[in-house]
């Protein structure tokens, strides 16, 4: 936890003035160097000291945004959609006389994964706590979702951002994702949602097609990668978390086994072996399931999915007008900066080594007069965002060239047709 000085108003103001990468954030949101509606019609919301909340702010460029952030000195700020009109002019846009509407038009497709949703399966931490051990759940979620969104939906511009405390956010900036309606966003979330229900560990995985009493439905191909990723981390997870060591843990496991005979056998055995490790219990379960038919084998796959599959905060993703904390904000409880995470190295990421605002200011002070974020440990993370932005801009340029070529081709066809008519 951050102490009171870590995120004091004085410290935060220094952070915004000297370290926050406003220009990189602007170019990322705007998808161009020259301001356009993607930025100028974008909503920003500020949380001020004392939990004062200011919505529907908008800005013409990064300098305006920085000026207002430094003037308000918020504890954090959030980013919303691009609206049909500037958010500050929404009342005029809504007026009957104007004939205009104030409605969200574009917004990154976003996802939120919170570590507290894993409290039913992790044993190392609870509530807001997070460590390198339980980060393995988040790392697996990143691997599974990143692959699914790229291969199944064709998205390319995925920015993963550590939330600063106990989770991770995802922003998808592909043009197709930006224009998704709320209905389509709900459909994507539905397709990616596997774990359902509350925090109690009843059976929550119901993804198989229609089967019979002895023959279960097939696992959808879209979940094969998630199953394989979960299987790869399964023994390491059991050894690390010992989720079946306690009586509550192994009884929860047996609730997910459909064969009563197997359940009774293991229950009697494990009651006499209170110290039997989780991996040993799993091996014994597999041995009992062997040669008993596909229904029990499918149950083992579903158990692995239930313990390892990403737990999504679905409401965050369903609506274009949802607000999400901006990257590089400082979490007020920890003092840590919300930095990008490389999905290819997510297993190496340790939330407890993410720089705090005070650490960055000390690095800045040691670097001397004229220093910037480039002279601190924030540089690697800003560079990561800038590489992400460069990829988006390349895509924008390709679309513009394709559109120009298409328009040129149509014009030439019209000219040829007119010449034919003249003859």
C-alpha positions as CSV (number, residue, x, y, z in Angstrom):
1,X,0.0,0.0,0.0
2,X,1.1,3.6,-0.7
3,X,1.6,5.9,2.3
4,X,-0.1,9.2,2.4
5,X,2.9,11.0,0.7
6,X,3.1,8.6,-2.2
7,X,0.0,10.1,-3.9
8,X,-0.3,13.4,-2.1
9,X,-1.6,16.3,-4.3
10,X,1.9,17.8,-4.4
11,X,3.4,14.5,-5.7
12,X,0.7,14.0,-8.2
13,X,1.1,17.5,-9.6
14,X,4.8,16.8,-10.2
15,X,3.9,13.5,-11.9
16,X,1.5,15.2,-14.3
17,X,3.8,18.1,-15.1
18,X,7.0,16.1,-15.6
19,X,6.3,12.5,-16.2
20,X,2.8,11.7,-17.7
21,X,3.1,10.9,-21.5
22,X,0.3,13.2,-22.7
23,X,1.5,13.3,-26.3
24,X,1.6,9.5,-26.6
25,X,-1.8,9.1,-25.0
26,X,-3.2,11.7,-27.5
27,X,-1.8,10.0,-30.6
28,X,-3.0,6.6,-29.3
29,X,-6.6,7.9,-28.8
30,X,-6.6,10.1,-31.9
31,X,-4.9,7.6,-34.3
32,X,-3.3,10.5,-36.1
33,X,-0.9,13.4,-35.3
34,X,-3.4,16.1,-36.3
35,X,-6.4,16.4,-34.0
36,X,-9.6,14.8,-35.3
37,X,-13.0,13.8,-33.8
38,X,-11.6,10.7,-32.3
39,X,-9.9,12.9,-29.8
40,X,-11.7,16.3,-29.8
41,X,-15.1,14.5,-29.4
42,X,-13.8,12.1,-26.8
43,X,-15.1,12.2,-23.2
44,X,-12.6,12.5,-20.3
45,X,-13.8,12.1,-16.6
46,X,-11.8,13.3,-13.6
47,X,-11.8,12.1,-10.1
48,X,-10.6,14.9,-7.8
49,X,-9.5,14.9,-4.2
50,X,-12.5,14.2,-2.0
51,X,-14.1,11.9,-4.6
52,X,-15.5,14.8,-6.7
53,X,-16.3,13.4,-10.1
54,X,-16.3,15.6,-13.3
55,X,-17.7,14.1,-16.5
56,X,-18.0,15.2,-20.1
57,X,-14.7,17.0,-20.4
58,X,-13.2,17.2,-23.9
59,X,-10.1,18.8,-25.4
60,X,-8.7,20.0,-28.7
61,X,-5.2,18.6,-28.3
62,X,-2.7,17.1,-25.9
63,X,-1.6,20.5,-24.6
64,X,-5.2,21.3,-23.5
65,X,-5.5,18.0,-21.8
66,X,-2.3,18.5,-19.9
67,X,-3.2,22.0,-18.9
68,X,-6.5,20.9,-17.5
69,X,-5.1,17.8,-15.7
70,X,-2.5,20.0,-14.1
71,X,-5.1,22.6,-13.1
72,X,-7.5,20.0,-11.6
73,X,-4.8,17.6,-10.3
74,X,-7.1,14.6,-10.2
75,X,-6.3,11.4,-8.4
76,X,-7.0,9.7,-11.7
77,X,-8.9,10.3,-14.9
78,X,-10.9,8.0,-17.2
79,X,-11.5,7.8,-20.9
80,X,-14.8,7.3,-22.7
81,X,-16.1,7.2,-26.2
82,X,-16.0,9.5,-29.2
83,X,-19.4,11.2,-29.3
84,X,-21.4,12.6,-32.2
85,X,-20.8,16.1,-30.7
86,X,-18.2,17.5,-28.3
87,X,-19.2,16.3,-24.8
88,X,-19.0,19.8,-23.5
89,X,-21.7,20.8,-26.0
90,X,-24.0,17.9,-25.2
91,X,-26.9,20.0,-23.9
92,X,-27.0,22.0,-27.2
93,X,-26.7,18.7,-29.2
94,X,-29.7,17.3,-27.3
95,X,-31.9,20.3,-27.8
96,X,-34.9,19.8,-30.0
97,X,-34.1,22.9,-32.1
98,X,-30.6,21.7,-33.1
99,X,-32.0,18.5,-34.6
100,X,-28.8,16.7,-33.5
101,X,-28.2,13.7,-31.2
102,X,-25.6,13.2,-28.6
103,X,-24.6,9.6,-28.9
104,X,-21.4,7.5,-28.6
105,X,-20.1,6.6,-32.1
106,X,-16.7,5.0,-31.6
107,X,-14.8,3.5,-28.7
108,X,-12.1,0.9,-28.2
109,X,-13.4,-2.5,-27.3
110,X,-12.2,-2.9,-23.7
111,X,-12.0,-5.7,-21.2
112,X,-11.3,-5.8,-17.4
113,X,-10.0,-8.7,-15.4
114,X,-9.9,-8.3,-11.7
115,X,-7.9,-10.6,-9.4
116,X,-10.7,-10.6,-6.8
117,X,-12.8,-12.7,-9.1
118,X,-10.3,-15.5,-8.6
119,X,-10.7,-15.6,-4.8
120,X,-12.6,-18.9,-5.1
121,X,-9.6,-20.6,-6.7
122,X,-6.4,-18.8,-5.3
123,X,-5.1,-19.4,-1.8
124,X,-2.0,-17.1,-1.7
125,X,-3.9,-13.8,-1.4
126,X,-7.5,-12.5,-1.0
127,X,-9.5,-9.4,-1.8
128,X,-7.2,-6.6,-3.1
129,X,-4.0,-8.5,-2.4
130,X,-1.9,-9.7,-5.4
131,X,1.5,-11.3,-5.7
132,X,3.7,-12.9,-8.3
133,X,2.1,-16.3,-7.5
134,X,-1.5,-15.4,-8.1
135,X,-0.4,-13.2,-11.1
136,X,-0.2,-16.6,-12.9
137,X,-4.0,-16.5,-13.2
138,X,-3.9,-13.1,-14.9
139,X,-1.0,-14.2,-17.1
140,X,-3.0,-17.2,-18.3
141,X,-6.0,-14.9,-18.9
142,X,-3.8,-12.6,-21.1
143,X,-2.5,-15.6,-23.1
144,X,-6.0,-17.0,-23.7
145,X,-7.8,-13.8,-24.5
146,X,-5.0,-12.3,-26.6
147,X,-4.9,-15.5,-28.8
148,X,-8.7,-15.7,-29.0
149,X,-9.2,-12.1,-30.0
150,X,-6.5,-12.2,-32.6
151,X,-7.3,-15.6,-34.2
152,X,-11.1,-15.8,-33.8
153,X,-12.0,-12.1,-34.3
154,X,-9.0,-10.9,-36.3
155,X,-8.0,-8.0,-34.1
156,X,-4.4,-6.8,-34.1
157,X,-4.1,-3.6,-32.0
158,X,-4.4,-4.9,-28.4
159,X,-3.0,-2.9,-25.6
160,X,-2.8,-4.6,-22.2
161,X,-2.4,-2.3,-19.2
162,X,-1.8,-3.2,-15.6
163,X,-4.5,-1.6,-13.4
164,X,-2.0,-0.5,-10.8
165,X,-3.4,-2.8,-8.1
166,X,-5.1,-6.1,-8.7
167,X,-6.0,-6.6,-12.3
168,X,-5.4,-5.8,-16.0
169,X,-7.3,-3.9,-18.7
170,X,-7.3,-4.4,-22.4
171,X,-7.9,-1.8,-25.1
172,X,-8.5,-2.9,-28.7
173,X,-8.1,-0.1,-31.2
174,X,-8.7,-1.8,-34.6
175,X,-11.1,0.2,-36.8
176,X,-13.6,-2.7,-36.8
177,X,-13.5,-2.8,-33.0
178,X,-13.9,1.0,-32.6
179,X,-17.2,1.0,-34.5
180,X,-18.9,-2.0,-32.8
181,X,-22.4,-1.3,-31.6
182,X,-23.4,-2.2,-28.0
183,X,-25.2,-5.3,-29.4
184,X,-22.1,-6.6,-31.1
185,X,-20.0,-5.9,-28.0
186,X,-22.4,-7.9,-26.0
187,X,-22.2,-10.7,-28.5
188,X,-18.3,-10.8,-28.4
189,X,-18.4,-10.8,-24.5
190,X,-20.9,-13.6,-24.6
191,X,-18.7,-15.7,-27.0
192,X,-15.7,-15.2,-24.6
193,X,-17.6,-15.8,-21.4
194,X,-17.1,-19.3,-20.0
195,X,-17.2,-18.9,-16.2
196,X,-20.6,-17.9,-15.0
197,X,-22.3,-17.5,-11.6
198,X,-21.2,-16.0,-8.3
199,X,-18.2,-16.6,-6.1
200,X,-19.3,-20.0,-4.8
201,X,-17.5,-22.9,-6.6
202,X,-20.4,-24.8,-8.0
203,X,-20.1,-26.0,-11.6
204,X,-19.8,-22.9,-13.8
205,X,-18.6,-24.3,-17.1
206,X,-21.5,-25.2,-19.4
207,X,-20.0,-24.8,-22.9
208,X,-20.5,-28.3,-24.5
209,X,-23.1,-29.0,-27.1
210,X,-26.0,-31.3,-26.6
211,X,-24.9,-34.8,-25.6
212,X,-26.3,-37.9,-23.9
213,X,-26.1,-39.2,-20.4
214,X,-23.0,-41.2,-21.2
215,X,-21.7,-39.2,-24.1
216,X,-21.0,-35.5,-23.4
217,X,-21.2,-32.8,-26.0
218,X,-17.9,-31.7,-27.7
219,X,-15.8,-28.9,-26.4
220,X,-16.1,-26.0,-28.9
221,X,-12.9,-25.6,-31.0
222,X,-12.8,-22.0,-29.9
223,X,-11.9,-23.3,-26.4
224,X,-9.2,-25.8,-27.4
225,X,-6.5,-23.2,-26.9
226,X,-7.8,-22.2,-23.5
227,X,-8.0,-25.8,-22.5
228,X,-4.4,-26.4,-23.7
229,X,-3.1,-23.3,-21.9
230,X,-4.9,-24.3,-18.7
231,X,-3.5,-27.9,-18.9
232,X,0.0,-26.6,-19.3
233,X,-0.1,-24.5,-16.1
234,X,-2.3,-27.0,-14.2
235,X,0.3,-28.9,-12.2
236,X,2.3,-25.8,-11.5
237,X,-0.8,-24.1,-10.3
238,X,-1.7,-26.9,-8.0
239,X,1.8,-27.1,-6.5
240,X,1.8,-23.3,-6.1
241,X,-1.7,-22.7,-4.8
242,X,-2.5,-26.1,-3.2
243,X,-6.1,-25.4,-4.0
244,X,-7.2,-29.0,-3.1
245,X,-5.1,-29.4,0.1
246,X,-7.7,-28.2,2.6
247,X,-10.9,-30.2,3.1
248,X,-13.0,-27.3,1.7
249,X,-10.7,-27.3,-1.3
250,X,-11.0,-31.0,-2.2
251,X,-14.7,-31.2,-1.4
252,X,-15.2,-28.4,-3.8
253,X,-13.3,-30.4,-6.4
254,X,-15.4,-33.4,-5.9
255,X,-18.6,-31.4,-6.3
256,X,-17.5,-30.9,-9.9
257,X,-17.2,-34.7,-10.6
258,X,-20.5,-36.1,-12.0
259,X,-19.8,-39.8,-11.1
260,X,-21.1,-40.4,-7.6
261,X,-19.2,-43.7,-7.3
262,X,-15.9,-41.9,-7.9
263,X,-16.8,-39.1,-5.5
264,X,-17.7,-41.6,-2.7
265,X,-14.4,-43.5,-3.2
266,X,-12.2,-40.5,-3.1
267,X,-14.1,-38.8,-0.3
268,X,-13.5,-41.9,1.9
269,X,-9.9,-42.0,1.0
270,X,-9.1,-38.3,1.3
271,X,-10.7,-38.0,4.7
272,X,-8.0,-40.4,6.0
273,X,-5.2,-38.4,4.2
274,X,-5.5,-34.8,5.4
275,X,-2.0,-33.8,4.2
276,X,-2.2,-35.3,0.7
277,X,-1.0,-32.7,-1.8
278,X,-3.3,-31.2,-4.5
279,X,-1.3,-32.8,-7.4
280,X,-1.5,-36.2,-5.8
281,X,-5.3,-35.8,-5.3
282,X,-5.6,-34.9,-9.0
283,X,-3.6,-37.9,-10.0
284,X,-5.8,-40.1,-8.0
285,X,-8.9,-38.5,-9.5
286,X,-7.5,-39.1,-13.0
287,X,-6.8,-42.8,-12.1
288,X,-10.4,-43.3,-11.0
289,X,-11.7,-41.6,-14.2
290,X,-9.5,-43.7,-16.5
291,X,-11.6,-46.2,-18.6
292,X,-14.9,-44.9,-17.1
293,X,-16.0,-43.2,-20.3
294,X,-15.9,-39.8,-22.0
295,X,-18.4,-38.2,-19.6
296,X,-15.9,-38.2,-16.7
297,X,-13.0,-37.3,-18.9
298,X,-14.9,-34.3,-20.1
299,X,-15.5,-33.3,-16.5
300,X,-11.8,-33.2,-15.9
301,X,-11.4,-30.8,-18.9
302,X,-14.2,-28.6,-17.5
303,X,-12.6,-28.5,-14.1
304,X,-9.3,-27.2,-15.6
305,X,-11.3,-24.6,-17.5
306,X,-13.2,-23.6,-14.4
307,X,-10.0,-23.0,-12.4
308,X,-8.0,-21.3,-15.1
309,X,-10.2,-19.6,-17.7
310,X,-10.3,-15.8,-17.7
311,X,-12.9,-14.2,-15.5
312,X,-14.3,-11.2,-17.3
313,X,-16.1,-8.2,-15.8
314,X,-18.6,-8.3,-18.7
315,X,-20.3,-5.0,-18.0
316,X,-17.1,-3.1,-18.7
317,X,-17.1,-4.4,-22.3
318,X,-20.8,-4.2,-23.3
319,X,-21.3,-0.5,-23.7
320,X,-19.6,2.1,-25.8
321,X,-20.2,4.8,-23.2
322,X,-18.3,3.0,-20.4
323,X,-15.4,4.9,-18.8
324,X,-12.1,3.1,-18.1
325,X,-9.1,4.4,-16.2
326,X,-6.5,5.9,-18.6
327,X,-3.1,4.2,-19.0
328,X,-0.3,5.7,-16.9
329,X,-2.6,7.0,-14.2
330,X,-1.4,6.3,-10.6
331,X,-3.4,4.0,-8.5
332,X,-4.2,5.9,-5.3
333,X,-4.0,2.8,-3.0
334,X,-0.6,1.6,-4.2
335,X,1.0,4.6,-5.8
336,X,1.9,2.3,-8.8
337,X,1.6,3.5,-12.3
338,X,-0.8,1.8,-14.7
339,X,1.7,0.6,-17.2
340,X,1.4,-1.5,-20.4
341,X,2.2,-5.2,-20.3
342,X,3.8,-7.1,-23.1
343,X,1.5,-10.2,-23.7
344,X,4.5,-12.1,-24.9
345,X,6.3,-11.7,-21.6
346,X,3.3,-11.6,-19.3
347,X,4.6,-14.5,-17.2
348,X,7.7,-12.4,-16.3
349,X,5.7,-9.4,-15.2
350,X,5.6,-8.8,-11.5
351,X,3.0,-6.3,-10.2
352,X,5.1,-5.6,-7.2
353,X,8.0,-4.3,-9.2
354,X,6.0,-1.7,-11.2
355,X,7.4,1.7,-10.5
356,X,5.6,4.0,-8.0
357,X,5.1,7.7,-8.6
358,X,7.5,8.5,-5.8
359,X,10.2,6.2,-7.2
360,X,9.9,7.9,-10.6
361,X,10.2,11.4,-9.1
362,X,13.3,10.3,-7.2
363,X,14.8,8.9,-10.5
364,X,13.9,12.2,-12.2
365,X,15.6,14.2,-9.5
366,X,18.8,12.1,-9.7
367,X,18.8,12.6,-13.5
368,X,19.2,16.4,-13.0
369,X,17.7,19.5,-14.6
370,X,15.9,19.0,-17.9
371,X,15.2,15.3,-17.3
372,X,11.9,13.7,-18.4
373,X,10.3,10.3,-18.3
374,X,12.9,9.2,-20.7
375,X,15.4,9.3,-17.8
376,X,13.3,7.1,-15.6
377,X,12.1,3.5,-15.4
378,X,8.9,4.7,-17.0
379,X,10.7,4.9,-20.4
380,X,10.3,1.2,-21.3
381,X,6.6,1.4,-20.8
382,X,6.1,4.6,-22.8
383,X,8.2,3.1,-25.5
384,X,5.9,0.1,-25.5
385,X,2.9,2.4,-26.0
386,X,4.6,4.3,-28.8
387,X,5.4,1.0,-30.6
388,X,1.7,0.1,-30.3
389,X,0.7,3.5,-31.6
390,X,3.1,3.2,-34.6
391,X,1.4,0.0,-35.6
392,X,-2.1,1.6,-35.4
393,X,-0.8,4.6,-37.5
394,X,0.6,2.2,-40.1
395,X,-2.8,0.5,-40.3
396,X,-4.5,3.9,-40.7
397,X,-2.2,4.8,-43.6
398,X,-2.9,1.5,-45.4
399,X,-6.7,2.1,-45.1
400,X,-6.2,5.6,-46.5
401,X,-4.1,4.4,-49.4
402,X,-6.7,1.7,-50.2
403,X,-9.5,4.2,-50.1
404,X,-7.7,6.6,-52.3
405,X,-6.9,3.8,-54.8
406,X,-10.5,2.7,-54.8
407,X,-11.7,6.3,-55.4
408,X,-9.2,6.7,-58.2
409,X,-10.4,3.5,-59.9
410,X,-14.0,4.5,-59.7
411,X,-13.2,7.9,-61.2
412,X,-11.4,6.3,-64.1
413,X,-14.3,3.9,-64.7
414,X,-16.7,6.9,-64.8
415,X,-14.4,8.7,-67.3
416,X,-14.2,5.6,-69.5
417,X,-18.0,5.2,-69.4
418,X,-18.5,8.8,-70.4
419,X,-16.1,8.4,-73.3
420,X,-18.1,5.4,-74.5
421,X,-21.3,7.3,-74.3
422,X,-19.8,10.2,-76.3
423,X,-18.9,7.7,-79.1
